[in-house]
Amino acid sequence: MAVAQIAVMVSRSPGVSLVSAGAVAAGLLSAAHLASGQFFSALVWADRQVGWIEVVEESQRNNLLPVGVTTAVLGGVYLAWVLFKRRGTGTA
């Protein structure tokens, strides 16, 4: 749902073209795949830096977070931002 809005913002055109929406969707999905693949490794790195808290075990470092979870979280954050931004304007 956010792809069309982001494509309009990026392309600065009055409508949504199929090419710009496809390019934005591919970019967002690739970024979510990269982020979900590195999630547990980042937690292990943070655990090493802090030292006194065990966030994730070393054996779980190679686990992967599903891409759908990552896209759902990022989409929810984006939706909350859009709703908060438009709260006082009276537009839908």
C-alpha positions, 0 to 999 in steps of 0.5 A, spaced: 500 500 500 505 504 501 509 503 494 504 507 490 505 513 495 512 513 495 513 512 488 508 518 487 513 522 492 519 519 488 517 521 481 514 527 483 508 525 477 501 527 478 499 519 477 503 512 479 506 509 473 507 502 473 515 502 472 516 507 478 511 503 482 515 496 480 522 500 481 520 502 488 517 495 490 523 492 488 527 496 492 523 496 498 523 488 498 530 488 497 532 493 503 527 488 507 530 482 505 537 485 507 535 488 513 531 481 515 538 477 514 542 481 518 537 482 524 540 477 528 547 478 527 546 485 529 543 483 535 549 479 537 554 484 535 550 489 540 550 483 545 558 483 544 558 491 545 554 491 551 557 485 555 552 485 561 546 483 557 544 477 553 540 479 547 541 473 543 545 466 543 551 466 539 548 459 536 542 463 533 546 468 529 545 465 523 537 465 524 533 469 519 527 473 520 522 472 515 521 478 510 514 478 511 515 480 518 520 486 516 515 489 511 509 488 516 513 492 521 516 497 516 509 498 513 506 499 520 511 504 522 510 508 515 502 508 516 503 510 523 507 516 520 502 518 515 496 518 520 500 522 525 502 527 519 495 528 516 492 528 523 491 535 524 490 537 516 483 534 515 485 530 509 484 522 508 
